[in-house]
Every structure is written in C-alpha cells, then in structure tokens.
C-alpha cells in the first residue's frame, strides 16, 4: 500500500507517509485509519508527507475524497508536504476541504508543514 498511517508519538500527531501511485481506494483506506486513530486517541493534527507521491486520482475522485474528509474530520487540522508535480491536484483538494470549513494547508517542504502544525 502506498500510504502508511501511524502515530508520531514525539510530536503527538497522526502521520501519513504517502508514496508512489495513490488510488482512490488508498486515500479512503487512509481516511478510515485516521478517523479511527483520531477517535480513539483524541489527536486533532495530521501531517501528510506526500513528497514522494507519483500520481493521484483525477479531479472527481479527489473532490469526493475532499468532501468526505471534511465531513468526517472537520475539527482535525491537516498539513500536507506536496510533491511539486502534484501541486495543482493537491491545491484543488485544499480548496475543496477549506470550502467545507476544514483547516488543510499545503506546503513545499516537510519542515514548513510540521512548523504550521506546531503553531497551534
């Protein structure tokens, strides 16, 4: 599976390491795991390292994923470090989720994404 969801105990966040070709099923599987961990542990911050992703689903599945993400995790803050060649796709996802009241931000480095999560 191109996505691994875990808890970063040192930072107190949920971490998603994403690489390769990511499918809609991969995204939904990760979402399910994030919801489970957030519910069980009360963690409200998620860091996604997507700097090694090669591809994502097209716009319609991304829109559906963003809508679902915002509906089940509205109170969770997401910081995503983006692979440069997927910036437009992930910017679209950021817009979809933010328009639904969720705090999602895209960054060009893992350091910037983690710093944003630590601000709150």
FIKOLZA-1660 file (N, C-alpha, C; in steps of 0.1 Angstrom, whole numbers, plus 5000, padded with zeros to 4 digits):
% residues 120
   i   px   py   pz ch aa at
   1 5008 4988 5000  A  X  N
   1 5000 5000 5000  A  X CA
   1 5009 5012 5000  A  X  C
   2 5006 5022 4991  A  X  N
   2 5014 5034 4990  A  X CA
   2 5013 5044 5002  A  X  C
   3 5004 5041 5011  A  X  N
   3 5002 5050 5022  A  X CA
   3 5003 5043 5035  A  X  C
   4 5010 5048 5045  A  X  N
   4 5012 5042 5058  A  X CA
   4 5007 5053 5068  A  X  C
   5 4998 5049 5076  A  X  N
   5 4992 5058 5087  A  X CA
   5 4997 5053 5100  A  X  C
   6 5003 5063 5108  A  X  N
   6 5008 5059 5121  A  X CA
   6 5007 5071 5130  A  X  C
   7 5010 5069 5143  A  X  N
   7 5011 5080 5153  A  X CA
   7 5025 5083 5155  A  X  C
   8 5028 5096 5154  A  X  N
   8 5042 5101 5157  A  X CA
   8 5041 5105 5172  A  X  C
   9 5045 5097 5180  A  X  N
   9 5044 5099 5195  A  X CA
   9 5051 5111 5199  A  X  C
  10 5063 5114 5194  A  X  N
  10 5071 5125 5198  A  X CA
  10 5064 5138 5195  A  X  C
  11 5057 5139 5184  A  X  N
  11 5050 5152 5180  A  X CA
  11 5035 5152 5184  A  X  C
  12 5030 5140 5188  A  X  N
  12 5016 5139 5192  A  X CA
  12 5007 5142 5180  A  X  C
  13 5011 5137 5168  A  X  N
  13 5003 5138 5156  A  X CA
  13 5001 5125 5149  A  X  C
  14 4991 5125 5140  A  X  N
  14 4989 5113 5131  A  X CA
  14 4998 5117 5119  A  X  C
  15 5005 5107 5115  A  X  N
  15 5014 5109 5103  A  X CA
  15 5010 5099 5092  A  X  C
  16 5010 5105 5080  A  X  N
  16 5007 5096 5068  A  X CA
  16 5019 5098 5059  A  X  C
  17 5025 5087 5056  A  X  N
  17 5036 5086 5046  A  X CA
  17 5031 5081 5033  A  X  C
  18 5031 5089 5023  A  X  N
  18 5025 5086 5010  A  X CA
  18 5035 5086 4999  A  X  C
  19 5035 5075 4991  A  X  N
  19 5045 5075 4980  A  X CA
  19 5039 5067 4968  A  X  C
  20 5045 5068 4957  A  X  N
  20 5041 5061 4945  A  X CA
  20 5028 5065 4939  A  X  C
  21 5021 5056 4933  A  X  N
  21 5008 5059 4927  A  X CA
  21 4997 5056 4937  A  X  C
  22 4990 5067 4941  A  X  N
  22 4980 5066 4951  A  X CA
  22 4966 5065 4944  A  X  C
  23 4958 5056 4948  A  X  N
  23 4945 5054 4942  A  X CA
  23 4934 5059 4952  A  X  C
  24 4922 5060 4947  A  X  N
  24 4911 5065 4955  A  X CA
  24 4909 5055 4967  A  X  C
  25 4911 5042 4964  A  X  N
  25 4910 5032 4975  A  X CA
  25 4920 5034 4986  A  X  C
  26 4932 5038 4982  A  X  N
  26 4943 5041 4991  A  X CA
  26 4939 5053 5000  A  X  C
  27 4934 5063 4994  A  X  N
  27 4930 5075 5001  A  X CA
  27 4919 5072 5011  A  X  C
  28 4909 5065 5007  A  X  N
  28 4898 5061 5016  A  X CA
  28 4902 5052 5027  A  X  C
  29 4912 5043 5024  A  X  N
  29 4917 5034 5035  A  X CA
  29 4925 5042 5045  A  X  C
  30 4933 5052 5041  A  X  N
  30 4940 5061 5050  A  X CA
  30 4930 5069 5058  A  X  C
  31 4920 5074 5051  A  X  N
  31 4910 5082 5058  A  X CA
  31 4903 5074 5070  A  X  C
  32 4900 5062 5067  A  X  N
  32 4893 5053 5077  A  X CA
  32 4903 5051 5089  A  X  C
  33 4916 5050 5086  A  X  N
  33 4925 5047 5097  A  X CA
  33 4927 5060 5105  A  X  C
  34 4928 5072 5098  A  X  N
  34 4929 5085 5105  A  X CA
  34 4917 5087 5114  A  X  C
  35 4905 5084 5109  A  X  N
  35 4893 5086 5117  A  X CA
  35 4894 5077 5130  A  X  C
  36 4898 5065 5128  A  X  N
  36 4899 5056 5139  A  X CA
  36 4909 5061 5150  A  X  C
  37 4921 5064 5145  A  X  N
  37 4931 5069 5155  A  X CA
  37 4927 5082 5161  A  X  C
  38 4921 5091 5154  A  X  N
  38 4917 5104 5160  A  X CA
  38 4906 5102 5170  A  X  C
  39 4897 5093 5167  A  X  N
  39 4886 5090 5177  A  X CA
  39 4891 5083 5189  A  X  C
  40 4900 5073 5187  A  X  N
  40 4905 5066 5199  A  X CA
  40 4914 5074 5207  A  X  C
  41 4923 5082 5201  A  X  N
  41 4933 5089 5208  A  X CA
  41 4931 5104 5210  A  X  C
  42 4921 5109 5204  A  X  N
  42 4918 5124 5205  A  X CA
  42 4928 5132 5198  A  X  C
  43 4936 5127 5189  A  X  N
  43 4946 5135 5181  A  X CA
  43 4939 5143 5170  A  X  C
  44 4941 5156 5170  A  X  N
  44 4935 5165 5161  A  X CA
  44 4944 5171 5151  A  X  C
  45 4956 5166 5149  A  X  N
  45 4965 5171 5139  A  X CA
  45 4971 5160 5131  A  X  C
  46 4972 5162 5118  A  X  N
  46 4976 5152 5109  A  X CA
  46 4987 5158 5100  A  X  C
  47 4998 5151 5098  A  X  N
  47 5008 5155 5089  A  X CA
  47 5009 5145 5078  A  X  C
  48 5008 5149 5065  A  X  N
  48 5009 5140 5054  A  X CA
  48 5021 5143 5046  A  X  C
  49 5031 5134 5045  A  X  N
  49 5043 5136 5037  A  X CA
  49 5040 5130 5023  A  X  C
  50 5036 5138 5014  A  X  N
  50 5032 5134 5000  A  X CA
  50 5043 5138 4990  A  X  C
  51 5055 5140 4995  A  X  N
  51 5066 5145 4987  A  X CA
  51 5071 5134 4977  A  X  C
  52 5068 5121 4980  A  X  N
  52 5072 5110 4971  A  X CA
  52 5061 5104 4963  A  X  C
  53 5049 5111 4963  A  X  N
  53 5038 5106 4955  A  X CA
  53 5041 5108 4940  A  X  C
  54 5037 5098 4932  A  X  N
  54 5039 5099 4918  A  X CA
  54 5026 5104 4911  A  X  C
  55 5015 5099 4916  A  X  N
  55 5002 5103 4910  A  X CA
  55 4991 5101 4920  A  X  C
  56 4980 5108 4917  A  X  N
  56 4968 5108 4925  A  X CA
  56 4956 5106 4916  A  X  C
  57 4945 5102 4922  A  X  N
  57 4932 5101 4913  A  X CA
  57 4929 5114 4907  A  X  C
  58 4921 5114 4896  A  X  N
  58 4917 5126 4889  A  X CA
  58 4908 5134 4897  A  X  C
  59 4903 5145 4892  A  X  N
  59 4896 5155 4899  A  X CA
  59 4883 5150 4906  A  X  C
  60 4875 5143 4899  A  X  N
  60 4862 5139 4905  A  X CA
  60 4865 5130 4918  A  X  C
  61 4873 5120 4917  A  X  N
  61 4876 5112 4929  A  X CA
  61 4882 5121 4940  A  X  C
  62 4891 5131 4936  A  X  N
  62 4897 5139 4946  A  X CA
  62 4886 5148 4952  A  X  C
  63 4877 5153 4945  A  X  N
  63 4866 5161 4950  A  X CA
  63 4858 5153 4960  A  X  C
  64 4854 5141 4956  A  X  N
  64 4847 5132 4965  A  X CA
  64 4854 5129 4978  A  X  C
  65 4868 5126 4977  A  X  N
  65 4876 5124 4988  A  X CA
  65 4876 5136 4997  A  X  C
  66 4879 5148 4992  A  X  N
  66 4879 5160 4999  A  X CA
  66 4866 5163 5007  A  X  C
  67 4855 5160 5000  A  X  N
  67 4842 5162 5007  A  X CA
  67 4840 5153 5018  A  X  C
  68 4844 5140 5016  A  X  N
  68 4843 5130 5027  A  X CA
  68 4852 5134 5038  A  X  C
  69 4864 5138 5035  A  X  N
  69 4874 5142 5045  A  X CA
  69 4869 5153 5054  A  X  C
  70 4863 5163 5048  A  X  N
  70 4858 5174 5056  A  X CA
  70 4846 5170 5064  A  X  C
  71 4838 5161 5059  A  X  N
  71 4826 5157 5066  A  X CA
  71 4829 5149 5079  A  X  C
  72 4839 5141 5078  A  X  N
  72 4842 5132 5090  A  X CA
  72 4853 5137 5099  A  X  C
  73 4861 5146 5094  A  X  N
  73 4872 5151 5102  A  X CA
  73 4873 5167 5102  A  X  C
  74 4862 5173 5103  A  X  N
  74 4861 5188 5102  A  X CA
  74 4870 5194 5113  A  X  C
  75 4871 5189 5124  A  X  N
  75 4878 5195 5135  A  X CA
  75 4893 5191 5136  A  X  C
  76 4898 5184 5126  A  X  N
  76 4911 5180 5125  A  X CA
  76 4919 5188 5116  A  X  C
  77 4931 5192 5119  A  X  N
  77 4940 5201 5111  A  X CA
  77 4949 5192 5103  A  X  C
  78 4950 5195 5090  A  X  N
  78 4959 5187 5082  A  X CA
  78 4970 5196 5076  A  X  C
  79 4982 5192 5076  A  X  N
  79 4993 5199 5069  A  X CA
  79 4999 5188 5060  A  X  C
  80 5000 5192 5047  A  X  N
  80 5005 5183 5037  A  X CA
  80 5017 5188 5030  A  X  C
  81 5028 5181 5030  A  X  N
  81 5040 5184 5023  A  X CA
  81 5038 5178 5009  A  X  C
  82 5039 5186 4998  A  X  N
  82 5035 5182 4985  A  X CA
  82 5046 5180 4976  A  X  C
  83 5045 5169 4967  A  X  N
  83 5054 5167 4956  A  X CA
  83 5051 5178 4946  A  X  C
  84 5062 5185 4941  A  X  N
  84 5060 5197 4933  A  X CA
  84 5051 5194 4920  A  X  C
  85 5052 5182 4914  A  X  N
  85 5045 5179 4902  A  X CA
  85 5030 5176 4905  A  X  C
  86 5026 5175 4917  A  X  N
  86 5012 5172 4921  A  X CA
  86 5006 5185 4928  A  X  C
  87 5013 5196 4927  A  X  N
  87 5008 5208 4934  A  X CA
  87 4994 5212 4930  A  X  C
  88 4991 5212 4917  A  X  N
  88 4978 5216 4913  A  X CA
  88 4967 5207 4918  A  X  C
  89 4969 5194 4917  A  X  N
  89 4959 5184 4922  A  X CA
  89 4957 5186 4937  A  X  C
  90 4967 5188 4945  A  X  N
  90 4966 5189 4959  A  X CA
  90 4960 5203 4963  A  X  C
  91 4963 5213 4955  A  X  N
  91 4957 5226 4957  A  X CA
  91 4942 5225 4956  A  X  C
  92 4938 5218 4946  A  X  N
  92 4923 5216 4944  A  X CA
  92 4917 5209 4956  A  X  C
  93 4924 5199 4962  A  X  N
  93 4919 5192 4974  A  X CA
  93 4919 5202 4986  A  X  C
  94 4929 5210 4987  A  X  N
  94 4929 5220 4997  A  X CA
  94 4917 5230 4996  A  X  C
  95 4914 5234 4984  A  X  N
  95 4902 5243 4982  A  X CA
  95 4889 5236 4986  A  X  C
  96 4888 5223 4982  A  X  N
  96 4875 5216 4985  A  X CA
  96 4873 5215 5000  A  X  C
  97 4884 5211 5007  A  X  N
  97 4882 5209 5021  A  X CA
  97 4881 5222 5029  A  X  C
  98 4888 5232 5025  A  X  N
  98 4887 5245 5031  A  X CA
  98 4874 5252 5029  A  X  C
  99 4868 5250 5017  A  X  N
  99 4855 5255 5014  A  X CA
  99 4844 5248 5023  A  X  C
 100 4847 5237 5029  A  X  N
 100 4838 5230 5037  A  X CA
 100 4841 5231 5052  A  X  C
 101 4850 5241 5055  A  X  N
 101 4852 5245 5069  A  X CA
 101 4864 5238 5076  A  X  C
 102 4872 5231 5068  A  X  N
 102 4883 5223 5074  A  X CA
 102 4896 5230 5072  A  X  C
 103 4905 5229 5082  A  X  N
 103 4918 5235 5081  A  X CA
 103 4928 5226 5075  A  X  C
 104 4931 5228 5062  A  X  N
 104 4940 5220 5054  A  X CA
 104 4950 5230 5047  A  X  C
 105 4963 5227 5048  A  X  N
 105 4972 5236 5042  A  X CA
 105 4983 5228 5035  A  X  C
 106 4987 5232 5023  A  X  N
 106 4998 5226 5015  A  X CA
 106 5011 5233 5016  A  X  C
 107 5022 5226 5017  A  X  N
 107 5035 5232 5019  A  X CA
 107 5045 5225 5009  A  X  C
 108 5056 5232 5006  A  X  N
 108 5065 5227 4997  A  X CA
 108 5077 5219 5004  A  X  C
 109 5076 5218 5017  A  X  N
 109 5086 5211 5025  A  X CA
 109 5079 5205 5037  A  X  C
 110 5085 5194 5042  A  X  N
 110 5081 5188 5054  A  X CA
 110 5083 5197 5066  A  X  C
 111 5094 5204 5066  A  X  N
 111 5097 5213 5078  A  X CA
 111 5086 5224 5079  A  X  C
 112 5082 5230 5068  A  X  N
 112 5072 5240 5068  A  X CA
 112 5058 5235 5073  A  X  C
 113 5055 5223 5068  A  X  N
 113 5042 5217 5072  A  X CA
 113 5042 5214 5087  A  X  C
 114 5053 5208 5092  A  X  N
 114 5053 5205 5106  A  X CA
 114 5053 5217 5115  A  X  C
 115 5060 5228 5110  A  X  N
 115 5060 5240 5118  A  X CA
 115 5046 5246 5118  A  X  C
 116 5038 5245 5108  A  X  N
 116 5025 5251 5108  A  X CA
 116 5016 5243 5118  A  X  C
 117 5018 5230 5119  A  X  N
 117 5010 5222 5129  A  X CA
 117 5014 5226 5143  A  X  C
 118 5027 5229 5145  A  X  N
 118 5031 5232 5159  A  X CA
 118 5027 5246 5163  A  X  C
 119 5023 5255 5154  A  X  N
 119 5018 5269 5157  A  X CA
 119 5006 5269 5166  A  X  C
 120 4997 5260 5165  A  X  N
 120 4985 5260 5173  A  X CA
 120 4987 5252 5186  A  X  C
% end
